[in-house]
């Protein structure tokens, strides 16, 4: 299972071993635990999901004042059908030789994975404000590659990346909508207006991101030292490994079993939380640990009310400030050559 590197593989094994273990053991096991924990959560919450859908259907039939707060449930059914149709078109016309049946299978599986990954991502963001989007994309593209591997290396890569990009966009939008609805519920917003706002503006994010990636690639080149794109490199390595017959199935399976067992302990989301600990880089895990220790200390010294009224808003400001600084540095890096030309 390649748990340890071969003798002499690294010049400085003490420096290289942590990264090797994270990429080759902790990361795939963590991804498996995320999936296993999510599956357990979905199974345990399935009666609640069924009741929620029935409640939405009942509200749509009775047309009470409460039902006016939500968009009609037929939009949900329409969205599922539209997702399958769009993904089918993308898959069938992505490469020659795909075929209608294979394209539809990829679309149906992709739609199901969007739903399941959306549940995982929403729970992870809700608990830690960290999204394992790359891991969910990794699994989704892995499934697609297994379906399309008979098309040949180049054709399989093109088809799976195109369908995988559509899946990733949908998963990100679903996660964003779920989190916005949660925030809106806390402040008393109407879900219908939130949903309408999301649908009106949902096209803006992908367009902005595509333009930003194009500009960054033109200036720095994706995969270079200035723009290493580690997640894209990891995804490329996984695709090449699958097409070459090298898939870490035992590690994914072991992680999934652990996630399922942890999910049945009765502690909500334990499988996903432990899976995140395996999946995330050590500096992120360490930062969360320090933050939780500070929260426990403040709760004991100043009380939980102080943490809710002061600590949480300050922590939210840290998160927003870090994001704004990242965007600011990116904009400055792009605009610096133009500013230098203007100054000259």
N, C-alpha and C positions, 0 to 999 in steps of 0.2 A: 504493500500500500504506500511505499515511499514516505513513511513517517519521518525518517531521518535522512539527511543528505549523505551521499556516498563519501567515503574517506577521500580526502584531498580535493573535494569539490570546490571548497572556498579557501582562499589564502588566509583569511582571518575568520575562522568559524565562529568565534565568540561574538563578533560583530554582525555576521551574516545570519546566524542561526535564528534569532527572533523573527526576522522578516520571513525567512524560509518557512518556519513553523506556522506563522500567521497565514501565509498564502496557501500552503499545502496541507494544513491540518485544521487550524482554528477557523479559517474563513469558510471552507466547504462544510465543516461540521456545524458551524453557526448558521449557515444558510439552511441546512437540513432541519435544525432545531426551530428556526423561524417558521418553516413550512409545517413541521409537525405540530408545533404549538398552535398555529393558525387553524389547521385542520381540526384539532381537538376543540378549539374555541368555537368553530363553526358548527361542529357536531353537537356540542353541548348547548349552543344557542339556537339550534335549528328550530325548536318549537317557538322561540320568541320571534324568529324571522318569519315563520309561517303566520303567526298571530298578527305581526305587523302588516304583512301583505293583505291578510284578510280584513284587518281594520281599515286599511287604505281603500280596499274594494268596497267595504260597507259604507265608508264615509262618502265615496264617490256616488253610490246609489242613493243614499238618503239626502245628500246635498244640504247638510246642516251648515251653520255658521262656522263650525270647526273645520269642515271639509274645504271651505273657501280659503283657508290658510295654506293649503297644500296645492301643488299643481296636480291635475288629474293623473291617476295611476296609468292611464293608457299611454302617457308619454314615456313611462318606464318600459312598457312593452314595445313601443315604437322605437325607443332608443336601443334596446337589445337587438331587434330585427335590423335596424340601420347599421349597428356595429358589425353584425355578421355579414351584411351585404357589402359594406365598405371594405372590410378586411378580405372578403372573398375576391372583390375586384382587384385590390392591391396584390393579393397573392397570385391570382390567375394571370394577370398581365405583367407581373414583375419580371419573369424570364420565360423564354420559349421552352415548351415541353412540360410546364407545370401541370396542366390538365385541370379540368373542372373539379373532379372529385377530390384530388389532393388539395387544391386551393380552398375548397369548402371545408375540408377537415381542419386545415390550418386555421381558418377563420373561426370555426366553432370552438376549437381548443383555445385559440387566442382570446376569444370573448369570455370563456369560462375562467381563464387565468387572470384576465383583467378584474373580474369580480373578486376572486380569491385574493389576489395580490393587493387589491384595494382595501380589503379588510385588514390584511397584515400591515400595510403601510399606515393606515389610519390609526391603528392601535399603537404602532411604534411611535408615530409622531405625537399622538396624544399623551404617551407616557414619558417620552424622552426628548421630544422636539427634534429627533434625528430620523431621517428617512432612509431605510435600506433599499432605495430604488434600484441601485446597481445590482444588488443581489437578486431582486425579483425579476429584473430584466435578464439577468444571467440565466435564471431557471427557465424563463419563458423562451428565450432564444435557444437554449439547449433543447427544449422540447420540439421547437420548430425545426432545428437542424436534424434531429433524429427522424422527422417526417420527410424532410426534403433531401436527405443525404444521397439518395439514388440519382439526383439530377446532376451530380458532378460537383466538384469543389467550388468553382466560381459561381455557378448558377445557384447552388444552395446558399452560399454566403449572401448573394444579392437579395434573393427572395426572403431569407430569414431576417436580414437586417432591415429591409423595408417594412415587413409585417411587424417586426419587433419594435421599430421606431414608432409605428402607429399605436402599438400596445402600450409603450412607455408613456406616450403623450396622454393616452386615455387614463392610465393608472395615476399619473400625476394630477390630472384634472379631477378624477374621482376623489383622491385624497384631499385635495384642496377644498372641494365642495363639502365633504364630510366635516372637515375641521371648521369651515365657515359656518355650517349649519349648527355645529356645537356651540361656537362662540355666539351666534345669533340667538340661540335658545337661552343662553345665560343672560343676555342683555334684553330679551323680550322682542327680538325682531320677528317679522313674519317670514316663514320659510318660502312662501310663494314668491315674494319679492326678491329674496336672496337667490332663489333658483333662476328666476328670470334674469337677474343681473349677471349671474354666472354664464348663462347660455348666450347672452348678448356679447359678453366680453371674452368668451372662452377662446376665440381665435387669436387674440392679441398676444398671449404668452408665447405660443410656438413661433409666431412670426418674428417677434423680438429676439427670441433665442437663436433662431436660424440666422438672422442678420448678425448677431453678436458672434456666433461661432465662425461665420464666414470671415468677418473682419479680423478676429483673432488668428484664424488659420492663415489668412493672407499676410499678416504681420509677423507671426511667430512660427507657424507650421505646427499642426497637431502632432504630438509625439516627440517634439524637440525638447531640449533642456529647458527653454523658457516656457513651454506649454506641454508638459509631459503627458497629460491625459492618462493617468494610471488606470482608471476604470475601463476606458476604451481599449487599452493594451491588454488588460485582463480578459475582457470579453473576446478580443481577437484570439488570445491564447486558448481560451476554452473552445471556441469554434474550430480552431485548427486541431485541437486535441480530439474533439469529437469526430471530425472528419478523418482523423488518423487512427481512430479506435481507442483513444485514451480518455476515458471519462471516469472521474472519481466517484463512481456509484456507491461503493461501500461507505465512503465518508458521508455522502448525502444521506444514505439510508440510516447510518448510525446516528447522525444528528436528528433525523426525523423521528426515530424511535425514542431518543432522549426527550425531544420536544413533546411528543405525545404523552410520555410518562409524567413529565413535569406538569403538563396541562391538566392532568387528571388528579392533581394533588389537592385541588380545592382553592388554591391561591390564584386569584385571577391574573391571567397573562404571564404566569411564571415561565412557561416554555419560551415565550417571545422575549421576555426580559433577559433570561440567561443566554438565549441565542444571540441577542444583541451584544452581550458581553463578549461572546466568542467572535462575533463578526466585526465589531468596531475596532479601529486602531487603539493602541494602548493609551495614547495621549488623550483621546476622547473619553475613554472609560475612566481614566484617572481624573479628568476634569469633572465628570459627573459624580465621582466618588467624593471629591473635595466639596462640591456643591451640596451633596446630601449630608455630609458631616456638618457643614456650616448650618444647614437647615435644622438638623437635630439640636445643635448647640443653641441656636437662636430660639427654637421652640422651648427649650428648657429654661433659658435665661429671661427672655422677654415674653414668652407665651405664643401659642399658635395664632392668636389674633394679629399680633404684630407681624408675624411672617406673612399672613394673607394680605394685610393692608399695606405693608411696606416692602417686605422682602420679595414677594412675587412680582410686583410692578418694577422694582429695581432690576431683578433678574431678567424680566422681559425686555427692559431697556438695554441690558447687555447684549441680548440676542439680536435685537433690531440694530443696535449700533454696530455690532460686528458685521452684520449683513450689509449695512450701508457703507462701511469702510471698504469691504471687499469690492462692492460695485464702484466706489470712488477710485480705488487703485486701478481697476480694470479700465475705467474711462480715461484716467490719466495716462495709462500705458498706451492706449490707442491714440489719444490726442497729442501726446508729446512730440512725435515727428512733425505733425502739422504746426504745432506751436513754435517749434524750432525754425521751421521754414518761414513763418510769419515774422519771427524776431530777426531773422537774417535779412 
